[in-house]
Amino acid sequence: MAAGAKIGHGGAVTVAEETERHARQNMFTHLKEAVKRYRDTEFAEAAKWLSAAKDEKDLLKRTRSLMRGTWQDNVAMTVSSLTGLALGVLGGRFAPAKIVGPVPALSILGVLGFVGGLLLPGTMTMRNVVGLGGALFTAGSLIGAN
């Protein structure tokens, strides 16, 4: 088939466009399945670790450890928060256009980040990193614009 040939039921889709669309679908499907396998493995490992507790005291200790998170989780949330605040302040100073009263237009970006953090299907840390960054971006844009 020639490079510009039409395929399908009389449609105007070229072979190259159809091939590209198919490759993208396969790539995203593959990526989605890989993320699901990774998460399932993480959950299974956590469940095995919890079920390996010797007694109730050990189980409570392990549960607290999971709920508390790691130092890397705390660093990621701190960096996200400070970055969101700093970028919000700078954005508010350089683009102070207001929507209503003291609320700058850029604050919408922070709200999107906050809502995105709420809707993410990932770990609590990932959700907190995105949500805190968005919330503090909004706060920073309010500070910078006023």
HELIX and SHEET records of a PDB file:
HELIX    1   1 VAL A   15  SER A   51  1                                  37    
HELIX    2   2 GLU A   56  ARG A   68  1                                  13    
HELIX    3   3 TRP A   71  PHE A   94  1                                  24    
HELIX    4   4 SER A  107  LEU A  119  1                                  13    
HELIX    5   5 MET A  124  ALA A  145  1                                  22    
SHEET    1   A 2 LYS A   6  ILE A   7  0                                        
SHEET    2   A 2 VAL A  13  THR A  14 -1                                        
SHEET    1   B 2 LYS A  98  VAL A 100  0                                        
SHEET    2   B 2 VAL A 103  PRO A 104 -1                                        
END                                                                             
